[in-house]
């Protein structure tokens, strides 16, 4: 694992949810980097709007801050998988840096 991607701190879910609500739905944005690894077909499924709805409306299982100061937010996802979304919280915006769908083996690491 890259050093700056390692967890620096765990964040209470309630604090994270409050913070996201304070930013407002309209201030959550994808970056050019968010979708760069996806095929065109995947881009039709995993849109900015889908990710924004998850971030703003769903309760995560875990929230941590990485050494690079990005938030790593993990949600329960369809078919018993997990969705890990990396966020950059700036003064006025929440930027979706990247996201990953985690398989069952990777799920074992959650909560450690």
N, C-alpha and C positions, 0 to 999 in steps of 0.2 A: 504494500500500500504506500502511496506517495505521502510523505510526511505532512504536507499541508492539508491532506484529506482526512487525517486522523481526528478523532473527537477531542475537543478541548473541554467542553462542558455539556452537561445535559440540561435541558430547559423544561420547566413544568409546562404541560400541555395547555393548561388554563391561561398561563401567561402568554404563550404563543398565540392562542386563539384571540385573546384580547388585543394583542398587538396587530394581528392581521385585520381585525374589524376596524381598528383605528386608522389603518391605511385606506380602507375602502376598496371595494371590488374594482372600481375603475382605475385604481393605481397599481394593479397587478399586471405585469407585462412580460411577454416572452422576449428573449434576446435572439440574436442571429445564431448563437451557439446552441440554443435549446433543441433544435430539430436537426442539427447537421448530420447526425448518424442515421437518421431514419430514411427509409425508402419512400417513394411517393405514395404508395398505398398506406404505409404506416402514418404518414402525415395527414391523410384523410381521416384517420381514426383518432389520433392523438393531436388534437388541435389546441391552440392557445386557449380557446374558450372552455374546452373540456378540463384542461389543467387548472384554469382559474376557478372553475366551479368546485373542483375538488379542494383546492387550497382554501377557498373562502367558506365552503359549506360543510366539509367533512371534518370529523375529529381524528387527528392522527393517533397512531399507536405510540410514537416516540418522536421527540424533537431534540436535536443536539446542535451545537455550534462546532464547526470544524476549526482547525488551526488557521485556515485561510479566512475565517470569519463568515463563511457561508453557512446557512442553516441547512441541515440535513433533516428532512421531514419524511416520516414513513407512515404510509396509509395501508390499511387492508384493501386489497384489490380483488377483482373478480377471479373466480376459480382458485381460491385460497392462495393467491399470490400476494406479493407486496409491491407497492409503488413507492419508490424513493425519489423525492423531488428536492433538488438543491436550489436554494433561494439566496439571493443577495438583497438584504434589506438596507436600503439607503435612506437618506433623510426623508424623501417624498415618495419613493416608489419601492415596490417589491418586484425584483426581476427574477424570472424563472431561468436559472442558469442551465440546468440539465435535468433529466429524469431517467430512471431505470426501473424496469420491471424485474423484481427479484424472484428467483425460483425457490423451491422448498429448502434446498441446502443452505442458501444464503439467509433464509428465515431464522435459522438457529442462532444467528449472531445478534438478533434483535433482543434488546432488554439486558444485554451484558454490560 
